[in-house]
Amino acid sequence: MSAVLRTEALRLVVRGRTLVDSLDLHVAPGEVYGVLGPNGAGKSTLLRTLAGLRDPDGGRVWLGEREVGAYTPMERARRRGFLPQSIVDAFSLTVVDALAAARHPRLPFWAWGDDDDAPIRRALATFELDDLAGRDITTLSGGERQRVNIATLFTQDVEVMLLDEPLSSLDLHHQMKTLHELLRAAERDGRAVLYTVHDINLAAQHATHAILLDGRGHALAGPAREVITSEHLSAAFHHPIHGIELDGERFFRAARLTDDRP
């Protein structure tokens, strides 16, 4: 299957520090990548580079048949969606209007407000936001606002979905709901999905593939079961991490710190 997003010898450098030395990545429709690594390893930098929001420090990033930097901002917005870690609300909007605004790359210039609202209604229902549709987004809790952020991405009808820590501020039910819907978008609709996440077990259980960064230039990418291993995790996180099998699934546990001083 051809890649919808790929990199060739991608290099990422921030303030003189090499985060990724050389990454060859091929993301096909229907694949879900969990991006793992310690704080400061370059997870957000990687997603922003893949989204075309910063230039690579070496190598290339391709979105479909063209390099991501060759698209105009509007063209990119029609091919890929990006959810950053934080969104600052510059002014008041209702929840439904915030979702409608996210549809604008799909609309002809003079067609604002004429779009079919089925994607908006579907996203509201999917992320259990119907009761909040008329609320001002500035009055929402952190978790409610994050659900709106995720729902806006689902209204955009893009080939590639890039989400930076989408599970932040969400309670357990909505974390699992979000991961379920990301997998469903890949399996049912053929989207390519990449998201950063801190919980190793959630990535192991809800991603088909993984990218593991260690912050020292090394990057592993491939099927989740091959990348998310005790050996690889321990090396990347600089801490012993043990794996166990339970009911046919793998789970990982960080070793406890011990103090042997008298």
N, C-alpha and C positions, 0 to 999 in steps of 0.2 A: 504494500500500500504506500502511495506517495506521501511524503511529509507535507503538512500544511505550514509547519514552522520548523526551521532548522538553523543550526549554527555550524560554522566552519572555523575551527581553531580559535574560538572566542576567548578573548582575554579581557579581564576586568581589573582595573587598578584604581584605588581610591587613596588619595593623599600619600602617594608613593608606595603603598602597600598592595602587593599582588594578591587579589582575592581568588581569581580564577586564572590559571595560566594558559590552558588550552582545552576547550570543551567542544566536542562534536556531538550535536544533539539532533535527533530526528523525531519530531512529534507528529504522529499520524492522527487523522480523524478517529474519534472513539477512544483515544487514550487519555488517561487521567494521571498527571504527574504530581506527586507530593514532593515539595522542595524542603529539605531538612538541613540543619546545620546549627552550630552554636551561634550565640549573639555576635553580630559583627562579621559573620562569615561571608556575607555578600548576597543573601537571599533576596532582599529588596532590590539591591542594585542589579541583580540578574533579571528580575521580573521587569524592572523599568527599562533595561536594555532590550529585552525581548519585545517589549511593547513599543519600542522606537522612541522612548522619551529621553534617552541619553545615547550618545554614540559609543560603540564598543571601543575599547582601548587597543584592540587588535582583533583580527579575524572579521567574520561577517555574520550577519543575521538576515535570514530570508523568511519572508512572509508570503507563502504561496510561491509564485514564479518570479517575484522581484525582491530586491533587498528592502528591508523595512524602511530605511531612510529615503527610498525613492518615491514613496507614497506621499501625497499631500495629507495633512492632518485629517481632512474629511474622508479621504479614501481609507486611511488606516482605521478610522472609527467605524467604518462599515465592514471591516474585515476582522478586527479584534476588539475586545472589550477589556478594560483594565480597571480594577478596583484597588485603590491605594490603601495604606494602613489607616489613614485618617482623612476625614473630609470636614472642612470648615464651612458651615452654613453662612453664606454672605447675606442672605435675606430670607424672609419667611415664605414657605410654600406649603400647601397641603401635601399629604403623602401621595395622593393620586396625581397631583400636578408634578411632583418630583419624578414620578415614574414616566409621565407623559413627556417631560423635558428630555429624558434620556433617549427618547425615540427620535430626536431631531435629525441625526445623521441619515435616517432612512427617508426623510421627507423632502420632496422638492421645495425649493425656496419659498414659493408662495402657498404651500399646502399646510402650513402650521395649523394644527387643530383638526385637520381633515382625515387623519390617519385612522385606520381601524383600531378600536380600543381593545380588541380581543387579547393581544399580548399583555396589556396592562391589567385587565381583569384576571387573566390567568396567573400573572405574577403575584397579584394581591392574594388570591386564593391559595396559591402554592406555599407562600411564606406566612400564611395566617395573619394577613394584614387588613382584611376586609373591615374589621371594626375600627381600624385606625385610619381608614382612607381619607376622612375629612379632617384629620388632626393636622395641626401645624407641626412641621418637622422639628422646629426649635423647642417644642414642648415634650419631645419624646425622651425616654430613657436611653442610655447608651446601647443596650441590647436591642431595643425597638428600632433605634436609628440604624444600627448595623443590619438588621433584617431588611430595612428599606433600601440600604445601599446594595445589598446582594440582589434584591428583587429588581432594582433598576438594571443591573447587568443582564438579568434574564429577559428583559424586554427588548434587548438590542439586536437579537437575531444575528449574532456574529459567529464566525468559524472558530475563533480562538478566544478562550476566556482565561484571563490572567487575574488572580486574586491574591493580594498580599495580606496574609493573616485574616482571612474571612471569619474565623471562629472567635476572634477577640470580642469580648463583652457578651457573648451568647451563653445562655444556660445550656445544660446538657441536652435537653430535648431539641433545641434549635441548632445546636452543633450537629447532632446526628441527622436532623432534617436537611441541613445545608449540604452535608457530605453525601447524603442519599440523592439529593436533587442534582448535584454535580455529576455523580456517576450516571444518573439517569439521562442527563443532557448529553453525555458522551455516548452511552449505549443506544439510546433511542434516536437522538437527533444527529449523531455523528460529530458533535463538537470535540475540539481538542481543549483540554482543561489543564492548567497548571496553577497550583496554589501553594503558598508557604504555610508551614504549620510547625508548632513546637512539640506537639504530642506525637511521639514516635509510633505509638500503637494505633492512633487514629489514621496515620498515613499508611501503616502496614495493612490495615483492614479496609481502607477506602480509597486506595489508589492502585491503578494497574502498573504504574511505573514510578520511579523515584529519581530525584537528583539529590546527591549528598555532597555538601560543601564542608571543608574543614577550616576555611579562612586562611590557609597557608598556600593557596594556589591549586590544591588538588580538588577535583570534581569527578564524581562517579555518576553515571546516568545509565539507566536501563530498566528492565523489569523489576518491580518492587521486591520480589523474593530474592533476586540476585544482589540488589544494592543494599537493602535493609537487612543486614546480618549483624550478629554480635561483634564480629571482628571489625567490620567497616565502621559501625557506630562507635565502638570504643576508641578507634583511632581518630575519628572526626571530632568527637566530643571530649577527648582527652580524659576519659573516665571509663572504668569497667562497666560494661552493659551486658547483662546476661539474657539469653532468650530461652523461652519455654514453649512447649506445645500444649494446647488445651483445646479439646474437642476439634482437633484438626486445624486450629488456627495458631499462629505464632504471636506471642506476646513478649515484651521486653521490659526488663527491670534494671534500674541503675543500682550498682553495688552501694551499700551503706558506707559512709565514711566512718572509720574507726580511729580511736585515739589510744595508742599503746603506751603513752607516757605514764610513769608510775604516779 
